[in-house]
Each structure stands twice: as structure tokens, then as C-alpha cells.
Amino acid sequence: MSSFEITGGKKLSGEIVPQGAKNEALQVISATLLTSDIITIHNIPNIHDVNQLIELLKSLGVRITKEDSTTYSFQAKDIHFEYLQTKEFKEKVGTFRGSIMILGPLLGRFGKGYIYLPGGDKIGRRRLDTHFVALQKLGAQYKYDNEKQYYEFLANELQGNYMLLDEASVTGTANIIMTAVLAKGKTTIFNAACEPYLVQLCEMLNRMGAKIEGVGSNLLTIDGVTSLHGCRHTLLPDMIEVGSFIGLAAMTGSEITIKHVNYQQLGITPDVFQRLGIKIEKKGDDIHIPAQEHYEVETFMDGSIMTIADAPWPGFTPDLISIVLVVATQAKGYVLIHQKMFESRLFFVDKLIDMGAKIILCDPHRATVIGLDHQYPLRGIRMSSPDIRAGVALLIAALSAEGKSVIDNIEQIDRGYKQIDTRLRNLGADIQRKNS
């Protein structure tokens, strides 16, 4: 297990470039299984979860060539289905949740797919019902081995269908789309997730020969085709990293420029941080955060406390709730943070309280933050990263705190942020990686 040693309280400055979008990468790399032609993908981030998926596809028989540090080509000509029933496959699947998205492409192209229960962050129940019910509506049948926690999906012929999803699941929508593009007839998906990642996936599939209409909305219509061909695709910048760096600048009172953010794809993310009083200047396709000694939380028009809640796109992404909560600890004012989707995502606040933050955990989904207005800096402590986003939130807290902090279990952070320690040192942070 590795750790970060951080001496906080230092002003940072400079420019930082966000990596390619992690969540998009997991979807479009899985989509390479839909054709035997070559697909080239640019701006792939060098992070654990994405690297695990690439290695998993290699073991499945996909020919993968690394063309440069962020560009890979994939050719899924021959697939080794026997690998899907091995102990090695089970172990790989158990390390990251994105593995679930190979199911749709395999089922769509070959009429069969196998998956163990995927791993990922322990942030509460993350149900797979949306995936499985929709795949059944397309004509798939599945068997579940309770002892092995293993699913087997088979379909003699996939047939398009109408479906109203019970939740706007991002991975569920992606899996359904990748299955339906090769099914016979028309598939209509209502209450589809419509995050920028899914827009990117649909646009890539359409360049491959798919026929998807309604892209960017929650009503998708897919006319199945018999085959797909290769293409080139470039990932968006990771909007979760962009939000994390905005929070980092505010907490440390630093002047930071975030380069090449693809601003129009950030949705309401900048607006939410501005409600906390953070100044955000758009300069071309960059975001400039000037140094601020203080930032004051807005109130609603009737004077009531500011509430920030997550919601399906175009609402505020749940992946930034942890970051916003940490940033609020040093704002002037009060904020109610409402994490609606996952019941365990706020449990990291006990570590912030140990650092001196004023937080009342109302219940598993809500926390009231009383901002300290930088009058009482957080203090360094030893803590452990519980998941990717909470880990980075704690890292931001440590960089703003007085004294030394140690964050254990940083493998969680590495799953979603590439070389974060090196990139932060380039901004002037005092952070060292210690390998045990």
C-alpha cells in the first residue's frame, strides 16, 4: 500500500491540463469489441481503471497497439470466450466497475456474454438491474451462479424494443446502446442518460456505421445495422478533473489556469463553484482561477441556505459532490450538501472533522457545512482514501491544511487521476509518494 506525504498551506501557481475523460474511456474502449476493424482512440488517460480494461481486452484476444503516450489502436478480430470463465478474468473484473460495459458489445456482436460482479468504489449499492432488464427486453436470457457470482447471457437473435429505463444509469445506457446497435429493428430508449460521455459514445458509433438518433437527449432511437466498421475517436477532457482543479485553487488560495477544458461540455459545473463564491474566468477554451483570500457562499433569493445536490445530467455530477463539500469548509457561509445517489459517499467527512472542519452529517445523504472563511485553517492528520473522489477531496484538504498530512491507500486515487502527485508538484505542491 502506498501513501502521499503532504506539507500543506502552500500557494500553488501555474497551468495544468486535464487528462482524457475516464468515464468516456471505459465506454468507447469497450465499444471496440463491436467490430473486427481497427479503431484508434486518442487522449486515453494513463490511469489504473483504464489500463485494467485495456489489459482485459488484450487477454480476450483484442490486438492493441500503443501508438504514443495517449493513443491506442484496437482490433477485436478474434475473441477468446474461454477466457471469460477463468479465475484471472474474475480477478480483473473485481478491480473496477467499468468492466461491466464489455457485456453489451459481446452480446450485441456475438449473441453471448459472461461477466462476474464488477468491483469499483464502495459508495453504496450500485445496482445492475437497469442493464439486465433492458438486455432481456432486447431478447437476451441470463443465468446467474450465486456461488460464483457469475452471469451468463445468451441471445439467439436480438430484437429492437421500446424501453423506459427505471433510472438514467450512465453505464446502463451505454451497455444498452452497444447491444442495440447490432440488434434487428428499432430500439427506443426513454429516460436514457445523456452525459457528454454518452454523446461521445453515440457519435463514435455513428461514425462506425450505427444509426442513432436523439443523441444528447434522454430519448434515443436506434435502428439496428448488420455490422460496424473502424474509426478514429478523441476523448473529451475529464470534467471531474476540471472541477477538482477549480476546488484545489479555491482551497489553497492559488492562481491556476486549467487548459483546454472544452468549456461547452462542462454543463453547470462552473456555475456550482461560482455559487460558492469562486471566481472563474473563461479565457478561450481555458479556465483561469485567480487567487482569492476569501470566497462567500450565495444564498437563495428568499434568504434560505444554499443547497447543492447531485442529479442526472444536465444536473450536477455526483462525482464532484465530495470536492464541493471540501471547498465549502473554507467558504464564508453555510451549505447543505445533498448526495442523493449513493448512501455511503459522505462518510469520509469524519476525516475532515478530525482536520478541524465544521460539518454536521445529518444522515447518509446530507451534510451541513459551516464555512470557516480561511480564518481557521484545517490541520494535517493521517487518513486513508476510501474511494477515488473522496480521496482527491482529502488530498485537496491536505494541500490547504497547516502541517503534514499522510494519505494512505492512494491506489484508490490512482484509479482515476494520472500521476496526480507529479502534476501537483509542477504547480508547487509539497507532495511525495511513499511506497510501502
C-alpha positions in Angstrom: 0.0 0.0 0.0 1.3 3.4 -1.0 0.8 6.8 0.7 1.1 10.5 0.0 3.0 12.7 2.4 1.8 16.3 2.0 3.0 19.5 3.7 0.1 21.9 3.2 -0.5 25.6 3.4 1.5 26.4 0.3 0.2 28.7 -2.5 0.2 27.0 -5.9 0.5 28.6 -9.3 0.8 27.6 -13.0 -1.1 25.7 -15.7 -2.5 22.2 -15.6 -4.0 20.2 -18.4 -6.9 17.8 -17.6 -6.5 14.2 -18.7 -8.8 12.4 -21.1 -12.2 11.6 -19.6 -12.0 8.4 -17.5 -15.7 7.5 -17.8 -15.8 8.1 -21.5 -12.6 6.0 -22.0 -14.2 3.0 -20.3 -17.2 3.2 -22.7 -15.5 3.8 -26.0 -12.8 1.2 -25.3 -15.5 -1.4 -24.6 -17.2 -0.4 -27.9 -14.1 -1.5 -29.9 -15.4 -5.1 -29.3 -18.3 -4.3 -31.7 -16.2 -4.6 -34.9 -13.3 -6.6 -36.3 -11.9 -3.4 -37.9 -9.3 -1.2 -36.3 -10.4 1.6 -34.0 -7.9 4.3 -33.0 -8.6 6.3 -29.8 -6.7 9.5 -28.8 -6.3 11.2 -25.4 -6.6 8.0 -23.3 -5.6 8.6 -19.7 -2.8 6.6 -18.1 -4.8 5.5 -15.0 -5.5 2.2 -13.3 -9.1 1.6 -14.3 -8.5 2.3 -18.0 -5.3 0.3 -18.0 -7.1 -2.6 -16.4 -9.7 -2.5 -19.2 -7.0 -2.4 -21.9 -5.3 -5.4 -20.3 -8.6 -7.3 -20.0 -9.3 -6.7 -23.7 -5.8 -8.0 -24.5 -6.5 -11.2 -22.6 -9.7 -11.5 -24.6 -7.7 -11.6 -27.8 -8.0 -7.9 -28.9 -4.9 -6.7 -30.8 -3.8 -3.5 -29.1 -1.1 -1.2 -30.3 0.1 1.8 -28.3 0.9 4.4 -30.9 2.0 7.2 -28.4 1.6 8.0 -24.8 -2.2 8.6 -25.1 -3.2 6.9 -28.4 -4.1 3.3 -28.8 -5.4 1.2 -31.7 -7.7 -1.7 -31.1 -8.7 -4.6 -33.4 -11.2 -7.2 -31.9 -10.8 -9.7 -34.7 -10.7 -12.9 -32.6 -12.2 -13.2 -29.2 -11.2 -15.9 -26.7 -14.5 -16.6 -25.0 -13.0 -19.3 -22.8 -11.0 -16.6 -21.0 -14.3 -15.2 -19.7 -14.7 -18.2 -17.4 -11.2 -18.1 -15.9 -10.1 -17.1 -12.4 -7.9 -14.4 -13.9 -10.9 -12.8 -15.6 -12.9 -12.8 -12.3 -10.0 -11.1 -10.5 -9.6 -8.4 -13.1 -13.3 -7.7 -13.2 -13.4 -7.4 -9.5 -11.0 -4.4 -9.5 -13.1 -1.9 -11.4 -16.7 -1.3 -12.2 -16.2 -0.3 -15.9 -15.7 -4.0 -16.7 -19.5 -4.3 -16.9 -19.5 -2.5 -20.2 -17.9 -5.3 -22.2 -21.2 -7.2 -21.7 -23.2 -5.2 -24.2 -20.7 -5.3 -27.1 -20.1 -9.0 -26.7 -23.8 -9.7 -26.6 -24.6 -7.4 -29.5 -21.9 -8.8 -31.8 -21.7 -12.5 -30.8 -25.0 -13.2 -29.1 -23.3 -14.2 -25.8 -21.5 -12.6 -22.9 -20.2 -13.5 -19.5 -19.5 -11.3 -16.5 -18.7 -11.6 -12.8 -19.9 -9.0 -10.4 -17.8 -5.9 -11.1 -15.7 -4.1 -8.5 -15.3 -0.3 -8.0 -15.8 2.3 -5.3 -17.6 1.2 -2.2 -20.0 4.1 -2.1 -23.3 2.3 -1.5 -25.4 -0.1 -3.6 -24.7 0.2 -7.3 -27.4 -1.9 -8.9 -27.2 -3.7 -12.2 -31.0 -4.1 -12.7 -31.2 -1.4 -15.4 -28.6 -3.2 -17.5 -30.2 -6.6 -17.2 -33.8 -5.8 -17.6 -33.1 -3.8 -20.8 -30.9 -6.7 -22.2 -33.8 -9.1 -21.5 -36.1 -6.7 -23.5 -33.7 -7.0 -26.4 -34.1 -10.8 -26.3 -31.3 -11.9 -24.1 -31.7 -14.5 -21.4 -29.3 -14.9 -18.5 -28.4 -17.4 -15.8 -26.8 -16.5 -12.5 -24.5 -18.7 -10.5 -24.9 -17.4 -6.9 -21.9 -19.2 -5.5 -19.5 -17.9 -8.2 -21.4 -14.5 -8.6 -21.2 -15.2 -12.4 -23.7 -14.2 -15.1 -24.1 -15.9 -18.4 -26.1 -14.1 -21.2 -27.3 -15.7 -24.4 -29.4 -14.5 -27.3 -30.3 -16.4 -30.4 -31.4 -13.2 -32.0 -31.5 -9.7 -30.6 -34.6 -7.7 -31.5 -35.1 -4.0 -31.0 -37.7 -2.9 -28.5 -39.2 0.1 -26.6 -37.9 0.6 -23.1 -38.4 3.2 -20.3 -35.4 2.9 -18.0 -36.2 2.9 -14.3 -33.1 5.1 -13.7 -30.9 7.2 -16.0 -27.9 5.0 -15.5 -24.8 6.1 -17.4 -23.2 2.7 -17.6 -26.6 1.1 -18.1 -27.4 3.4 -21.0 -24.0 2.7 -22.6 -24.4 -1.0 -22.3 -27.9 -0.9 -23.8 -26.8 1.3 -26.7 -23.8 -1.0 -27.5 -26.2 -4.0 -27.6 -28.9 -2.4 -29.6 -26.8 -1.0 -32.5 -26.5 -4.5 -33.9 -30.0 -5.8 -32.9 -32.7 -6.2 -35.6 -35.2 -3.5 -35.9 -35.7 -0.3 -33.9 -34.9 0.3 -30.3 -36.3 3.3 -28.4 -34.7 4.2 -25.1 -36.6 6.7 -22.9 -35.0 8.2 -19.8 -31.6 7.5 -21.2 -28.6 9.1 -19.5 -27.3 11.9 -21.7 -23.9 12.9 -20.2 -21.3 14.2 -22.6 -19.6 10.8 -22.4 -22.7 9.2 -23.9 -22.9 11.8 -26.6 -19.3 10.9 -27.5 -20.0 7.2 -27.5 -23.1 7.7 -29.8 -21.1 9.9 -32.2 -18.3 7.4 -32.3 -20.8 4.6 -33.0 -22.5 6.6 -35.8 -19.1 7.1 -37.4 -18.7 3.3 -37.3 -22.0 2.9 -39.2 -24.6 2.8 -36.4 -27.9 4.7 -36.8 -28.6 6.5 -33.5 -30.9 9.5 -33.4 -31.7 11.8 -30.5 -28.0 12.0 -29.4 -27.6 14.3 -26.4 -31.2 13.9 -25.3 -32.9 11.4 -23.0 -34.9 9.8 -25.9 -32.7 7.7 -28.2 -33.8 5.9 -31.3 -31.6 3.2 -32.7 -32.1 1.4 -36.0 -30.0 -1.8 -35.9 -27.4 -2.5 -38.5 -25.7 -5.7 -39.5 -22.1 -4.7 -38.9 -19.9 -1.8 -37.9 -16.5 -0.6 -39.2 -13.5 1.2 -37.8 -13.0 4.8 -37.0 -10.8 7.3 -35.1 -12.0 9.0 -31.9 -10.7 11.6 -29.4 -11.8 11.6 -25.8 -13.0 14.8 -24.1 -11.1 16.4 -21.2 -12.2 14.9 -17.9 -14.7 17.3 -16.4 -14.2 15.7 -13.0 -10.6 16.7 -13.1 -11.5 20.2 -14.2 -13.9 20.5 -11.2 -11.2 19.1 -8.9 -8.7 21.7 -10.0 -11.2 24.5 -9.5 -11.7 23.3 -6.0 -7.9 22.9 -5.4 -7.3 26.5 -6.5 -10.0 27.9 -4.2 -9.0 25.9 -1.1 -5.3 26.8 -1.4 -5.9 30.4 -2.4 -3.9 29.8 -5.6 -3.9 31.2 -9.1 -4.2 28.3 -11.5 -5.1 28.1 -15.2 -6.8 24.9 -16.4 -6.0 24.4 -20.1 -8.2 23.0 -22.9 -11.3 22.2 -20.8 -13.8 22.1 -23.7 -15.9 24.6 -21.8 -19.2 23.9 -23.5 -19.2 20.3 -22.3 -18.8 21.3 -18.6 -22.5 21.9 -18.1 -23.4 23.6 -14.8 -20.1 22.6 -13.2 -18.6 26.1 -13.3 -21.9 27.6 -12.1 -22.0 25.5 -9.0 -18.5 26.5 -7.9 -19.4 30.1 -8.6 -22.3 29.8 -6.2 -19.6 29.1 -3.5 -18.1 32.5 -4.4 -15.2 31.2 -6.5 -14.2 33.5 -9.3 -13.9 31.6 -12.7 -12.7 33.4 -15.7 -13.2 31.8 -19.2 -10.3 32.6 -21.5 -10.9 30.9 -24.8 -11.1 27.2 -24.0 -9.2 27.7 -20.8 -10.4 28.4 -17.2 -8.4 30.9 -15.1 -8.9 30.8 -11.3 -7.4 34.0 -9.7 -6.0 33.8 -6.2 -8.7 34.6 -3.6 -8.3 35.1 0.1 -12.0 34.6 0.7 -15.0 33.3 -1.2 -18.6 33.7 0.0 -21.4 31.3 -0.5 -24.5 32.7 -2.2 -27.9 32.3 -0.6 -31.2 31.7 -2.4 -33.4 34.6 -3.3 -35.6 34.0 -0.2 -32.5 34.1 2.0 -32.5 30.3 2.7 -29.3 28.3 2.9 -27.6 27.3 -0.3 -28.2 23.6 -1.2 -26.0 21.7 -3.6 -27.3 18.4 -4.8 -26.3 15.9 -7.4 -28.6 14.9 -10.3 -28.5 13.1 -13.7 -27.1 15.2 -16.5 -27.6 18.1 -17.1 -27.7 18.3 -13.3 -24.6 18.4 -11.1 -22.5 15.3 -11.4 -22.3 13.2 -8.2 -18.6 12.7 -8.8 -17.9 16.3 -7.8 -20.0 16.3 -4.6 -17.0 15.3 -2.5 -15.0 18.1 -4.0 -17.7 20.8 -3.4 -18.1 19.6 0.2 -14.4 20.1 0.9 -14.3 23.5 -0.8 -17.3 24.6 1.3 -15.4 24.0 4.5 -13.3 27.2 3.9 -16.0 29.3 2.3 -17.8 32.1 4.1 -21.3 30.9 4.8 -23.3 27.7 5.1 -24.0 25.0 2.6 -26.2 21.9 2.6 -24.7 19.1 0.6 -27.2 16.6 -0.6 -25.8 13.4 -2.1 -28.9 11.7 -3.5 -27.5 8.8 -5.5 -25.1 6.9 -3.1 -25.7 6.3 0.6 -22.0 5.9 1.6 -20.3 8.7 -0.3 -20.4 11.2 2.5 -18.8 9.0 5.2 -15.4 10.5 4.5 -16.4 13.7 6.4 -15.2 12.2 9.7 -11.7 12.8 8.4 -12.4 16.4 7.6 -13.9 16.9 11.1 -10.7 15.5 12.5 -8.9 18.1 10.5 -11.0 20.9 12.1 -13.8 21.3 9.6 -17.2 22.2 10.9 -19.6 19.6 9.3 -22.8 18.1 10.6 -23.6 14.8 9.0 -27.4 14.9 9.0 -27.9 11.4 7.6 -26.1 9.2 5.0 -27.2 11.5 2.2 -26.9 15.0 3.6 -24.3 17.1 5.4 -24.4 20.7 6.5 -21.1 22.6 6.2 -20.3 25.7 8.2 -17.6 27.5 6.3 -14.5 28.7 8.2 -13.7 31.5 5.7 -10.0 30.6 5.9 -9.9 32.1 9.4 -9.2 28.7 10.9 -7.1 26.5 8.6 -7.5 22.8 8.6 -4.8 20.8 10.3 -2.8 17.9 8.9 -3.6 14.4 10.0 -3.1 10.8 8.9 -6.1 9.4 6.9 -7.0 6.8 4.3 -8.6 7.3 0.9 -12.0 5.4 0.8 -12.7 5.9 -2.9 -11.5 7.9 -5.9 -13.4 11.1 -5.4 -13.2 11.2 -1.6 -9.5 10.5 -1.9 -8.9 13.6 -4.1 -11.2 15.7 -1.8 -9.0 14.7 1.1 -5.9 15.4 -0.9 -7.2 18.9 -1.6 -7.9 19.4 2.1 -4.4 18.3 3.0 -2.8 20.7 0.5 -4.7 23.5 2.2 -4.1 22.4 5.8 -1.4 23.5 8.2 1.3 21.0 8.8 1.9 17.5 7.5 -0.8 15.0 6.3 -0.4 11.4 5.2 -3.0 9.8 3.0 -2.9 6.0 2.8 -4.5 3.7 0.2 -3.7 6.1 -2.6 -4.2 3.3 -5.1 -7.8 4.5 -5.0 -6.8 7.9 -6.2 -4.6 6.4 -8.9 -7.6 4.6 -10.3 -9.0 7.9 -11.6 -6.2 10.6 -11.7 -3.0 10.1 -13.6 0.3 11.0 -12.0 -1.5 13.4 -9.7 1.5 13.9 -7.4 3.8 14.8 -10.3 1.3 17.2 -11.8 0.7 18.9 -8.4 4.4 19.3 -7.8 4.6 21.1 -11.1 2.2 23.7 -9.5 4.4 24.0 -6.4 2.8 21.5 -4.1 4.9 19.7 -1.5 3.7 16.1 -2.0 5.7 12.9 -2.0 4.7 9.4 -2.9 5.9 6.7 -0.4 5.7 3.1 -1.4 5.4 0.6 1.4 
